[in-house]
């Protein structure tokens, strides 16, 4: 399996298990992480805070990888996501990740 695919699968698994399995290992201190609907987190500590805080309010039920696209030093992942928030609201949508 491609190293980038392993990293992405690890990130998705963290959300599915609600456990930090190595955020510091996959993101640089000066990471810029932008969610699919535009919130932006500008360093590793902020990403970790967002991850921990979000997981107190909801649970990721599914984050399924449809396919990977690799070109040179870039990877794009097409995925399907579903979550349930603690108050009962369920959200489900498709998206992409670009590395």
Beta strands, then each sheet from edge to edge (+ up, - down):
strand 1: 33-34
strand 2: 40-41
strand 3: 58-71
strand 4: 74-85
strand 5: 90-98
sheet 1: 1+ 2-
sheet 2: 3+ 4- 5+
end
